[in-house]
Amino acid sequence: MPDTLAGRADFFRREGFMVVRGVLDREELAALDAELDRLARSVDALPTIREGFQLEQRQDAGRGRPAFRKIGGITDLSEPFARLLRHPRLLPLLHAIVGPRVQLYRDVCMMKPARVGREKPWHQDSVYWPWAPMELVSAMTALDDAGPENGCLQVIPRTHLVQRQHYGEELQLDLDDVEQARTRYVPLAAGDTLLFHSLLLHASEPNHSERDRRVCIFSYKPPELEFIGRGNRPEPILVSEITDPRVADF
Ligand SMILES: O=C(O)CCC(=O)C(=O)O
């Protein structure tokens, strides 16, 4: 991995993803952990923000609390998650990739709980999303150690340059043999962040293990993207703005 900001941004543009190790320290992880615990205890009072929340289809009687699949609008629900949105380890890279003004489109925790967490088939995020051109960047930060056994993300490098046809209600696609051979697991330690392009092919397997695989995903965009969805364009949420591009080079 190149060690200058510009080199890392070039790597991202070429490969469609990159991993930033050790973004969160143990204290920050503990604060986020406590927040998810608090939200799980107040599920009945949880407001629906942006795409809202979903419980897992299969619940786990042993857990004693509802098992979430997803909690949307997490930065409005929790101050520690709002701080992660603008984490100083990520902002310079985000500016180098997205540009001088960075807005938030999506903020979710994907929980993939132990034993019951479902798979997510192969797809490109931008096919679901109302923005053109399809040039968003997601930052997936692991809140637990994530490996193949508990459903870490899988990607296919360099697939972010071409939009693919998806099918079905969940909008997914099937890989051919060549693509299958190019798939890669991306194991993350708790506190690592995977940045990936909104057209990168990715998926994750079910979690049959005894360990949760919780991640937080923020999807960032430049303000110039055109809204091509139905209804009203969502109010922009500014994450960070720099007036002097050299400031990004710290
Ligand atoms: O949580 C996962 O493993 C997959 C999430 C994902 O693919 C997405 O949110 O687009």
Ligand as a Chemical Component Dictionary entry (heavy atoms), coordinates in Angstrom:
data_LIG
# 
_chem_comp.id                   LIG 
_chem_comp.type                 NON-POLYMER 
_chem_comp.pdbx_formal_charge   0 
_chem_comp.three_letter_code    LIG 
# 
loop_
_chem_comp_atom.comp_id 
_chem_comp_atom.atom_id 
_chem_comp_atom.alt_atom_id 
_chem_comp_atom.type_symbol 
_chem_comp_atom.charge 
_chem_comp_atom.model_Cartn_x 
_chem_comp_atom.model_Cartn_y 
_chem_comp_atom.model_Cartn_z 
_chem_comp_atom.pdbx_ordinal 
LIG O1 O1 O 0 -23.192 -6.293 5.872 1  
LIG C1 C1 C 0 -22.775 -6.894 4.882 2  
LIG O2 O2 O 0 -22.100 -7.890 4.972 3  
LIG C2 C2 C 0 -23.064 -6.425 3.492 4  
LIG C3 C3 C 0 -23.534 -5.039 3.453 5  
LIG C4 C4 C 0 -23.722 -4.599 2.070 6  
LIG O3 O3 O 0 -23.400 -5.241 1.119 7  
LIG C5 C5 C 0 -24.342 -3.319 1.830 8  
LIG O4 O4 O 0 -24.822 -2.661 2.771 9  
LIG O5 O5 O 0 -24.357 -2.937 0.658 10 
# 
loop_
_chem_comp_bond.comp_id 
_chem_comp_bond.atom_id_1 
_chem_comp_bond.atom_id_2 
_chem_comp_bond.value_order 
_chem_comp_bond.pdbx_ordinal 
LIG O1 C1 DOUB 1 
LIG C1 O2 SING 2 
LIG C1 C2 SING 3 
LIG C2 C3 SING 4 
LIG C3 C4 SING 5 
LIG C4 O3 DOUB 6 
LIG C4 C5 SING 7 
LIG C5 O4 DOUB 8 
LIG C5 O5 SING 9 
# 
